[in-house]
């Protein structure tokens, strides 16, 4: 069900006819998996691990100061806000 949520496909339903499929076995022996992948002409080795990179230079120059001071009170708004109930309101 997790695969279905991620890929939006039910992995145990046949894509051709919609019939149920079942798992016959799990291949976990590396030499066997390598032979099968080579036969199917698929990559049989993991991709090389790239070295870690630091952040881009533009990301280092960000201003980290807060836009407001949480110790100060909020300013009084410059507009009047009518908080009265509308005439058609009946509680």
VORO-924012 format. One line per 4 residues: number of its first residue (from 1); for each residue z, x, y of N, C-alpha, C, O, CB. Coordinates in steps of 0.001 Angstrom, whole numbers, always signed. Glycine has a CB too. Example, Ala and Ser with C-alpha at 12.3 -4.5 7.8 and 13.67 -1.06 7.14 Angstrom:
1> +7800/+13190/-5690/+7800/+12300/-4500/+7800/+13200/-3300/+8465/+14236/-3319/+9046/+11308/-4473 | +7080/+12850/-2250/+7140/+13670/-1060/+7870/+12900/+30/+8039/+13409/+1138/+5725/+14084/-598
END
This chain:
1> +0/+830/-1186/+0/+0/+0/+0/+882/+1259/-552/+492/+2288/+1218/-948/-7 | +623/+2076/+1176/+599/+2961/+2341/-819/+3441/+2634/-1219/+3528/+3795/+1526/+4164/+2119 | -1579/+3751/+1585/-2970/+4148/+1784/-3772/+3007/+2408/-4637/+3236/+3253/-3601/+4578/+451 | -3485/+1805/+1992/-4191/+656/+2553/-3858/+489/+4034/-4734/+132/+4821/-3834/-624/+1778
5> -2622/+739/+4423/-2237/+620/+5823/-2878/+1702/+6675/-3263/+1452/+7818/-728/+682/+5959 | -2994/+2908/+6122/-3541/+4019/+6897/-5059/+3934/+6983/-5624/+4011/+8074/-3126/+5354/+6282 | -5724/+3774/+5837/-7178/+3824/+5803/-7842/+2457/+5835/-9070/+2374/+5835/-7619/+4552/+4588 | -7066/+1389/+5862/-7563/+19/+5888/-8490/-272/+4713/-9461/-1015/+4851/-8287/-248/+7193
9> -8187/+315/+3562/-8943/+117/+2333/-7934/+51/+1193/-7003/+855/+1138/-10002/+1266/+2107 | -8112/-886/+299/-7254/-931/-873/-7796/+60/-1900/-8889/-145/-2429/-7178/-2376/-1464 | -7052/+1133/-2193/-7599/+2192/-3044/-7750/+1792/-4504/-8479/+2468/-5230/-6729/+3400/-2959 | -7115/+753/-4964/-7218/+352/-6357/-8117/-863/-6556/-8021/-1556/-7568/-5850/+62/-6903
13> -8994/-1117/-5581/-10016/-2148/-5729/-11376/-1468/-5696/-11628/-608/-4852/-9900/-3239/-4609 | -12252/-1856/-6620/-13592/-1275/-6695/-14365/-1635/-5431/-14455/-2813/-5087/-14347/-1770/-7964 | -14937/-624/-4717/-15676/-940/-3500/-16986/-1685/-3794/-17528/-2342/-2906/-15971/+340/-2729 | -17495/-1592/-5017/-18769/-2249/-5350/-18568/-3723/-5688/-19262/-4587/-5153/-19445/-1535/-6527
17> -17606/-4012/-6588/-17462/-5402/-7058/-16149/-6056/-6637/-15998/-7270/-6770/-17570/-5444/-8561 | -15202/-5276/-6133/-13912/-5827/-5722/-12933/-6009/-6860/-11841/-6541/-6659/-14118/-7131/-5051 | -13314/-5568/-8079/-12428/-5687/-9230/-11314/-4655/-9194/-11422/-3653/-8487/-13216/-5546/-10514 | -10242/-4887/-9949/-9126/-3939/-9952/-9488/-2647/-10683/-10201/-2664/-11687/-7896/-4575/-10598
21> -8987/-1534/-10165/-9131/-233/-10820/-7738/+242/-11199/-6742/-262/-10680/-9859/+812/-9891 | -7667/+1220/-12113/-6366/+1754/-12492/-6449/+3269/-12531/-7524/+3840/-12714/-5905/+1190/-13860 | -5318/+3903/-12358/-5243/+5355/-12373/-5157/+5807/-13820/-4277/+5374/-14564/-4027/+5873/-11546 | -6077/+6682/-14216/-6077/+7192/-15587/-5218/+8437/-15711/-4486/+8591/-16689/-7500/+7495/-16044
25> -5297/+9326/-14733/-4485/+10545/-14796/-4443/+11202/-13421/-5248/+10902/-12539/-5048/+11535/-15855 | -3483/+12103/-13267/-3376/+12939/-12088/-3678/+14366/-12517/-3053/+14889/-13440/-1961/+12823/-11421 | -4629/+14988/-11853/-4970/+16372/-12164/-4166/+17278/-11237/-4325/+17240/-10017/-6510/+16630/-12013 | -3302/+18093/-11837/-2462/+18967/-11028/-2603/+20430/-11413/-2026/+21290/-10747/-1021/+18550/-11148
29> -3351/+20744/-12466/-3533/+22117/-12906/-4592/+22769/-12007/-5753/+22364/-12057/-3951/+22179/-14421 | -4231/+23763/-11189/-5175/+24333/-10221/-6502/+24809/-10815/-7541/+24537/-10214/-4527/+25475/-9530 | -6532/+25503/-11961/-7843/+25917/-12480/-8745/+24726/-12827/-9953/+24787/-12601/-7656/+26788/-13715 | -8189/+23671/-13360/-8981/+22488/-13706/-9524/+21833/-12444/-10693/+21452/-12394/-8135/+21477/-14512
33> -8686/+21702/-11432/-9114/+21088/-10171/-10216/+21933/-9531/-11183/+21386/-9001/-7912/+20933/-9196 | -10078/+23258/-9576/-11085/+24151/-9000/-12430/+23992/-9695/-13466/+23933/-9032/-10622/+25604/-9090 | -12427/+23921/-11030/-13678/+23762/-11774/-14353/+22444/-11416/-15571/+22406/-11244/-13420/+23830/-13288 | -13593/+21376/-11302/-14162/+20064/-10966/-14745/+20085/-9551/-15848/+19584/-9330/-13083/+18953/-11087
37> -14017/+20658/-8600/-14513/+20709/-7223/-15760/+21580/-7115/-16685/+21247/-6374/-13424/+21235/-6285 | -15794/+22701/-7852/-16995/+23544/-7854/-18187/+22787/-8427/-19295/+22882/-7900/-16751/+24833/-8660 | -17967/+22044/-9493/-19053/+21270/-10109/-19595/+20206/-9149/-20797/+19941/-9125/-18561/+20604/-11406 | -18709/+19604/-8364/-19116/+18579/-7398/-19610/+19174/-6085/-19970/+18445/-5161/-17961/+17640/-7122
41> -19624/+20516/-6009/-20042/+21236/-4810/-19211/+20840/-3590/-19732/+20651/-2491/-21517/+20983/-4535 | -17913/+20722/-3816/-16960/+20436/-2751/-16119/+21683/-2499/-16017/+22538/-3379/-16057/+19218/-3114 | -15517/+21805/-1321/-14667/+22972/-1053/-13527/+23039/-2064/-12854/+22039/-2316/-14102/+22921/+388 | -13316/+24213/-2638/-12280/+24360/-3660/-11122/+25224/-3192/-10152/+25400/-3928/-12873/+24950/-4916
45> -11201/+25764/-1990/-10118/+26584/-1435/-9658/+25939/-132/-10462/+25335/+579/-10584/+28073/-1196 | -8387/+26061/+181/-7918/+25480/+1451/-8521/+26244/+2630/-8866/+27417/+2493/-6362/+25504/+1529 | -8647/+25598/+3772/-9183/+26300/+4942/-8208/+27378/+5404/-7005/+27264/+5169/-9468/+25309/+6092 | -8712/+28415/+6054/-7807/+29471/+6518/-6862/+28929/+7590/-7216/+28040/+8365/-8610/+30674/+7071
49> -5674/+29476/+7613/-4674/+29060/+8598/-4953/+29792/+9897/-5029/+31020/+9922/-3219/+29345/+8097 | -5103/+29046/+10962/-5355/+29636/+12273/-4043/+30100/+12880/-3000/+29495/+12633/-6063/+28630/+13209 | -4081/+31162/+13669/-2846/+31605/+14318/-2391/+30580/+15356/-3195/+29833/+15915/-3046/+32987/+14981 | -1100/+30568/+15593/-535/+29638/+16569/-995/+30013/+17968/-1185/+31189/+18278/+1005/+29629/+16494
53> -1170/+29005/+18805/-1571/+29246/+20177/-482/+28741/+21101/+251/+27809/+20770/-2921/+28570/+20491 | -387/+29352/+22238/+537/+28885/+23258/-87/+27749/+24037/-1250/+27414/+23813/+935/+30025/+24198 | +656/+27151/+24942/+88/+26064/+25748/-986/+26608/+26685/-988/+27791/+27023/+1195/+25346/+26559 | -1896/+25730/+27099/-2922/+26128/+28054/-2265/+26545/+29363/-1151/+26118/+29666/-3931/+24980/+28289
57> -2948/+27370/+30130/-2356/+27873/+31367/-2035/+26750/+32336/-1022/+26809/+33033/-3288/+28869/+32027 | -2873/+25731/+32393/-2620/+24623/+33304/-1340/+23883/+32978/-697/+23329/+33870/-3772/+23666/+33279 | -962/+23867/+31698/+260/+23168/+31304/+1508/+23920/+31732/+2583/+23327/+31816/+280/+22954/+29805 | +1390/+25202/+32001/+2561/+26003/+32367/+2973/+25802/+33820/+4098/+26139/+34190/+2282/+27469/+32120
61> +2080/+25255/+34655/+2350/+25149/+36078/+2862/+23772/+36481/+2834/+23436/+37665/+1110/+25471/+36853 | +3325/+22976/+35540/+3794/+21631/+35855/+5112/+21676/+36617/+5984/+22501/+36345/+3952/+20810/+34577 | +5231/+20773/+37569/+6474/+20647/+38325/+7439/+19822/+37490/+7156/+18665/+37178/+6234/+19991/+39732 | +8563/+20396/+37130/+9516/+19729/+36258/+10652/+19062/+37025/+11600/+18589/+36399/+10081/+20715/+35277
65> +10595/+19006/+38344/+11663/+18373/+39109/+11512/+16859/+39024/+10392/+16349/+39069/+11646/+18847/+40586 | +12620/+16135/+38903/+12518/+14674/+38818/+12052/+14085/+40146/+12299/+14653/+41209/+13871/+14061/+38413 | +11385/+12956/+40074/+10866/+12297/+41269/+11958/+11538/+42022/+11740/+11101/+43152/+9740/+11345/+40891 | +13110/+11380/+41417/+14198/+10662/+42066/+15514/+11325/+41679/+15590/+12086/+40714/+14193/+9153/+41672
69> +16533/+11019/+42448/+17873/+11536/+42157/+18678/+10386/+41566/+18952/+9415/+42272/+18571/+12126/+43453 | +19067/+10460/+40294/+19777/+9341/+39674/+21159/+9097/+40261/+21759/+8057/+39991/+19905/+9579/+38205 | +21683/+10031/+41062/+23002/+9833/+41659/+22932/+9017/+42945/+23950/+8510/+43416/+23654/+11175/+41937 | +21733/+8887/+43517/+21583/+8127/+44763/+21309/+6660/+44455/+20709/+6324/+43434/+20443/+8715/+45631
73> +21765/+5790/+45365/+21509/+4353/+45213/+20041/+4071/+45519/+19390/+4813/+46254/+22439/+3514/+46148 | +19533/+2977/+44938/+18152/+2597/+45208/+18038/+2112/+46640/+18956/+1470/+47149/+17670/+1509/+44223 | +16921/+2410/+47303/+16768/+1963/+48692/+16558/+455/+48759/+16101/-171/+47804/+15592/+2688/+49365 | +16907/-113/+49920/+16703/-1547/+50141/+15206/-1770/+50334/+14574/-1048/+51105/+17530/-2071/+51385
77> +14620/-2770/+49639/+13171/-2987/+49776/+12795/-3439/+51179/+13607/-4022/+51897/+12692/-4021/+48760 | +11564/-3162/+51554/+11062/-3496/+52889/+10538/-4923/+52968/+9949/-5286/+53986/+9965/-2529/+53289 | +10721/-5741/+51952/+10194/-7093/+51948/+11307/-8064/+51574/+12335/-7671/+51022/+9001/-7220/+50974 | +11083/-9347/+51888/+12050/-10398/+51580/+11608/-11059/+50290/+10446/-11436/+50135/+12166/-11444/+52746
81> +12530/-11192/+49381/+12238/-11799/+48090/+12964/-13133/+48016/+14193/-13184/+48059/+12658/-10863/+46913 | +12195/-14215/+47904/+12766/-15556/+47856/+13266/-15823/+46431/+12468/-15902/+45497/+11714/-16633/+48298 | +14574/-15960/+46271/+15156/-16180/+44955/+15531/-17637/+44716/+16207/-17941/+43734/+16371/-15311/+44782 | +15110/-18536/+45588/+15443/-19947/+45400/+14576/-20536/+44290/+13474/-20060/+44019/+15253/-20740/+46720
85> +15102/-21584/+43657/+14379/-22250/+42558/+13299/-23157/+43119/+13471/-23733/+44194/+15351/-23066/+41667 | +12193/-23291/+42411/+11155/-24207/+42897/+11656/-25658/+42873/+12582/-25996/+42135/+9871/-24070/+42040 | +11034/-26496/+43684/+11467/-27894/+43805/+11323/-28647/+42499/+12139/-29525/+42218/+10673/-28601/+44888 | +10307/-28339/+41675/+10093/-29100/+40443/+10995/-28615/+39303/+10912/-29151/+38198/+8631/-29004/+40021
89> +11840/-27632/+39538/+12726/-27116/+38488/+13880/-28104/+38288/+14590/-28445/+39234/+13269/-25686/+38855 | +14055/-28558/+37035/+15136/-29496/+36724/+15906/-28941/+35534/+15381/-28924/+34421/+14582/-30940/+36419 | +17140/-28484/+35742/+17875/-27886/+34604/+18362/-28872/+33595/+18986/-28487/+32607/+19034/-27121/+35096
END
